[in-house]
Amino acid sequence: MNIVGELKCLHCGRVVGELLSRLDQPDEPRRFRRSGGETEVVLATRQRVGCPRCGGPTYVDDIRTVRPVEDWRKSTPRYRRQAQGQAGAWPRTEPDQSALKRAAS
């Protein structure tokens, strides 16, 4: 499980970014992602992040837990749905030509 919290400026109220951490590994360094950005920066243990607009201090707000997304298409097999009226006829095979000739005569 991951913990995600928004970093907001104490002076101007602007959302500076997100602070990311893992719940199962508390000793792992925290990661920071600026709002509107995709790259993550690893923060030192006591490193502080300031507001880029006014330079004010930030605080963590709106903390939530997020589960990592697993690709369910790779983990579960997919089955074809049988056409209605053909239950038990899967896999479909071609009829024997000699049996068709005998039935026609």
ROKEPA-252973 format. One record per residue: x, y, z of N, C-alpha, C in turn. Coordinates in steps of 0.1 Angstrom, whole numbers, padded with zeros to 4 digits, always signed. Atoms other than C-alpha are relative to their C-alpha. Layout:
XYZXYZXYZ ...
END
This chain:
+0008-0012+0000+0000+0000+0000+0009+0012+0000 -0008-0013+0001+0012+0035-0008-0009+0011+0008 +0006-0012-0007+0004+0067+0012+0003+0012-0009 -0002-0012+0008-0001+0099-0008-0007+0011+0007 +0005-0012-0006-0005+0133+0007+0003+0012-0008 -0002-0012+0007-0009+0167-0008+0008+0010+0008 -0008-0010-0007+0017+0193+0001-0006+0014-0004 +0006-0013+0003+0001+0228+0005+0008+0010+0007 -0008-0011-0006+0017+0261+0013-0008+0006+0011 +0006-0005-0012+0009+0275+0047-0004+0015-0002 +0003-0014+0002+0009+0311+0035-0010+0003-0011 +0009-0004+0011-0008+0312+0001-0010-0011-0003 +0010+0011+0002-0027+0278+0002+0001-0007-0013 -0002+0007+0013-0013+0267-0032+0004-0014+0002 -0005+0013+0000-0009+0230-0038+0013-0001-0007 -0014+0000+0005+0028+0225-0042+0003-0013-0008 -0003+0013+0006+0028+0188-0050-0006-0012+0009 +0004+0011-0008+0023+0153-0036+0012-0007+0006 -0011+0007-0008+0044+0134-0010-0004-0015-0001 +0003+0015+0002+0045+0096-0017+0009-0008+0009 -0007+0009-0009+0055+0069+0007-0006-0014+0000 +0006+0013-0001+0051+0032+0012-0003-0004+0014 +0005+0003-0014+0032+0019+0042+0008-0012+0005 -0007+0012-0005+0050-0015+0043+0015+0002+0002 -0014-0002-0002+0085+0000+0042+0002+0015+0005 -0001-0014-0006+0086+0030+0066+0015+0006-0001 -0014-0005+0001+0125+0033+0063+0003+0005-0013 -0003-0004+0014+0123+0039+0026-0001+0016-0001 +0001-0014+0001+0129+0076+0017-0013+0004-0007 +0012-0005+0006+0099+0097+0008+0003+0006-0014 -0001-0005+0013+0093+0108-0028-0009+0012-0002 +0008-0012+0002+0080+0142-0040-0002+0002-0014 +0003-0003+0014+0062+0150-0072-0007+0013+0000 +0005-0013+0001+0055+0186-0081-0014-0001-0007 +0013+0000+0006+0019+0194-0091+0002+0004-0015 -0002-0002+0014+0016+0192-0129+0012-0007-0006 -0012+0007+0004+0048+0172-0131-0001-0015+0001 +0000+0015+0000+0055+0135-0138+0012-0006+0007 -0012+0006-0005+0090+0131-0124-0001+0001+0016 +0000+0001-0015+0095+0121-0087+0015+0003+0005 -0013-0003-0006+0124+0134-0065+0000-0007+0013 -0002+0006-0013+0137+0114-0036+0004+0011+0010 -0003-0009-0010+0137+0135-0004+0009-0006+0010 -0008+0005-0011+0163+0133+0023-0009-0001+0013 +0008+0003-0011+0151+0124+0058-0007+0012+0006 +0006-0012-0005+0145+0159+0071+0000+0012-0009 +0000-0011+0010+0145+0179+0039-0014+0006-0001 +0013-0008+0000+0118+0206+0037-0002+0005-0015 +0003-0005+0014+0100+0216+0005-0007+0013+0002 +0006-0013-0001+0091+0253+0002-0009+0003-0012 +0009-0003+0010+0064+0269-0019+0008+0008-0011 -0007-0007+0010+0078+0280-0053-0005+0014-0003 +0005-0013+0002+0055+0310-0055+0004+0010+0010 -0003-0010-0011+0059+0327-0021+0012-0004+0009 -0011+0005-0008+0087+0306-0005-0004-0004+0014 +0005+0003-0013+0065+0298+0025+0001-0015+0003 -0001+0014-0004+0065+0265+0045-0012-0008-0005 +0011+0008+0005+0044+0236+0034-0004-0010+0011 +0005+0010-0009+0023+0211+0053-0007-0011-0008 +0006+0011+0007+0008+0177+0044-0015+0000+0003 +0015-0001-0002-0030+0177+0038-0006-0011-0009 +0007+0010+0009-0055+0152+0023+0008-0013-0001 -0008+0012+0001-0036+0120+0032-0010-0012-0003 +0008+0011+0004-0050+0089+0015+0009-0012-0003 -0008+0012+0004-0039+0053+0009-0004-0005-0013 +0002+0004+0014-0036+0040-0026+0006-0014-0002 -0006+0013+0003-0032+0004-0037+0007+0001-0014 -0006+0001+0013-0008-0003-0065-0009-0007-0010 +0008+0006+0011-0025-0011-0098+0007-0012-0006 -0006+0012+0006-0020-0046-0110-0008-0002-0013 +0006+0003+0013-0026-0056-0146-0008-0013+0001 +0009+0012-0002-0056-0080-0142+0000-0008-0013 +0000+0008+0013-0053-0090-0179+0011-0010+0000 -0011+0010+0000-0020-0108-0172-0002-0010+0011 +0001+0009-0012-0030-0124-0139-0011-0010-0002 +0011+0009+0001-0063-0140-0149-0002-0005-0014 +0002+0004+0014-0069-0162-0179-0014+0004-0005 +0012-0004+0006-0096-0151-0203-0006-0012-0008 +0007+0011+0007-0122-0176-0216-0009+0006-0010 +0009-0004+0010-0142-0173-0247-0014-0004+0004 +0014+0004-0003-0180-0173-0243-0005-0008-0012 +0006+0008+0010-0198-0200-0262-0012+0006-0005 +0012-0006+0007-0224-0190-0287-0012-0008+0006 +0012+0006-0005-0259-0197-0275-0005-0010-0010 +0005+0011+0009-0274-0230-0288+0011-0009-0004 -0011+0009+0004-0240-0245-0293+0008-0005+0013 -0006+0005-0012-0233-0256-0257+0005-0014-0002 -0005+0013+0002-0211-0286-0257+0006-0003-0014 -0005+0002+0013-0201-0281-0293+0014+0006-0002 -0013-0007+0001-0168-0264-0285+0011-0010+0003 -0003-0007+0012-0143-0268-0301-0007-0006-0012 +0008+0004+0012-0161-0269-0334+0009-0007-0010 -0008+0008+0010-0149-0295-0359-0008-0001-0013 +0007+0001+0013-0157-0299-0396-0005-0014-0001 +0006+0014+0001-0180-0329-0404+0008-0008-0010 -0007+0009+0009-0166-0359-0422-0008+0000-0013 +0007-0001+0013-0174-0357-0459-0006-0013-0004 +0006+0013+0003-0180-0394-0463-0013-0002+0007 +0013+0002-0007-0207-0393-0436-0010+0009-0006 +0010-0009+0006-0224-0364-0454-0005-0007-0013 +0004+0006+0012-0224-0384-0487-0010-0012+0003 +0008+0011-0004-0239-0414-0469-0014+0005+0004 +0012-0005-0005-0266-0393-0453-0009+0006-0012 +0008-0005+0012-0276-0377-0487-0005-0011-0009 +0005+0011+0009-0280-0410-0505-0011-0008+0006 
END
